[in-house]
């Protein structure tokens, strides 16, 4: 079963290929993706790597977490499952502008 890893604090110079190359020495890399800003197409400083097995994912974490890559100490951990709750402002039924009725 494959395991997805979160890789944070990446240098803006790191590419998908760099990420794959870094992790493949610890096992088979299923996918490697640096997340880009949709407006500027510039790296957002983090990415995800999917390893083919749990053991290769754990050995990657043990070996790479805290190591320096292109001038920055990267953070490697198990990725959390994505949920629909993205935070931010929600309409919760209160507050907001309400038009007043004239009661003359």
C-alpha positions as CSV (number, residue, x, y, z in Angstrom):
1,X,0.0,0.0,0.0
2,X,1.4,3.4,-1.0
3,X,1.9,6.2,1.5
4,X,1.8,9.9,0.8
5,X,4.3,12.3,2.4
6,X,4.1,16.0,3.0
7,X,7.4,17.9,2.3
8,X,7.5,21.4,3.7
9,X,9.9,24.3,3.7
10,X,11.1,23.6,0.2
11,X,13.3,26.1,-1.7
12,X,11.4,27.8,-4.5
13,X,14.0,26.3,-6.9
14,X,13.0,22.7,-6.2
15,X,11.1,21.0,-9.0
16,X,9.0,17.8,-9.2
17,X,12.0,16.0,-10.7
18,X,14.3,17.2,-7.9
19,X,11.8,15.9,-5.3
20,X,11.5,12.5,-7.0
21,X,15.3,12.2,-7.3
22,X,15.7,13.0,-3.6
23,X,13.2,10.4,-2.5
24,X,13.9,7.5,-4.9
25,X,17.0,6.4,-3.0
26,X,14.7,5.3,-0.2
27,X,12.3,3.3,-2.3
28,X,10.0,3.4,-5.3
29,X,8.4,6.9,-5.8
30,X,4.9,6.6,-7.2
31,X,4.5,10.4,-7.6
32,X,6.3,13.6,-6.6
33,X,4.6,17.0,-6.9
34,X,5.7,20.5,-5.9
35,X,2.6,22.7,-5.3
36,X,2.5,25.8,-7.5
37,X,0.6,29.1,-6.9
38,X,-2.2,29.1,-9.5
39,X,-1.8,32.8,-10.2
40,X,2.0,33.1,-10.5
41,X,3.0,29.5,-11.2
42,X,5.7,29.9,-8.6
43,X,6.4,27.2,-6.0
44,X,4.4,27.6,-2.8
45,X,7.3,26.0,-0.8
46,X,5.8,22.6,-0.2
47,X,4.9,19.4,-2.0
48,X,3.8,15.8,-1.8
49,X,5.6,12.5,-2.5
50,X,3.9,9.2,-2.7
51,X,6.0,6.2,-1.9
52,X,5.1,2.7,-2.9
53,X,5.3,1.2,0.6
54,X,4.9,2.2,4.2
55,X,8.5,1.1,5.0
56,X,10.0,3.2,2.3
57,X,8.0,6.2,3.4
58,X,9.2,5.8,7.0
59,X,12.8,5.4,5.9
60,X,12.5,8.6,3.8
61,X,11.1,10.5,6.8
62,X,13.9,9.2,9.1
63,X,16.6,10.1,6.6
64,X,15.4,13.3,5.1
65,X,13.4,15.2,7.8
66,X,15.5,18.2,8.9
67,X,18.1,17.8,6.1
68,X,19.2,20.7,4.0
69,X,18.1,20.8,0.4
70,X,19.1,23.8,-1.8
71,X,19.8,25.9,1.3
72,X,16.7,25.1,3.4
73,X,16.0,22.5,6.1
74,X,13.0,20.5,4.8
75,X,10.2,19.0,6.9
76,X,9.0,15.5,5.9
77,X,6.0,13.8,7.5
78,X,3.0,11.6,6.7
79,X,0.5,13.7,4.8
80,X,-2.9,14.2,6.5
81,X,-6.0,13.2,4.6
82,X,-7.6,16.1,2.8
83,X,-11.0,17.2,4.0
84,X,-13.7,19.4,2.5
85,X,-13.4,21.8,5.4
86,X,-11.0,24.4,4.1
87,X,-11.5,26.9,6.8
88,X,-12.0,30.5,6.0
89,X,-15.2,32.6,6.1
90,X,-18.5,30.7,6.0
91,X,-22.1,31.9,6.1
92,X,-23.3,30.7,9.4
93,X,-26.6,32.4,9.4
94,X,-25.7,35.4,11.6
95,X,-24.1,38.8,11.2
96,X,-24.0,40.3,7.8
97,X,-26.1,43.2,6.5
98,X,-29.8,43.0,6.8
99,X,-32.1,45.5,5.1
100,X,-34.3,47.3,7.6
101,X,-38.0,47.6,7.1
102,X,-39.6,51.0,7.6
103,X,-42.2,50.8,10.3
104,X,-44.0,54.1,9.8
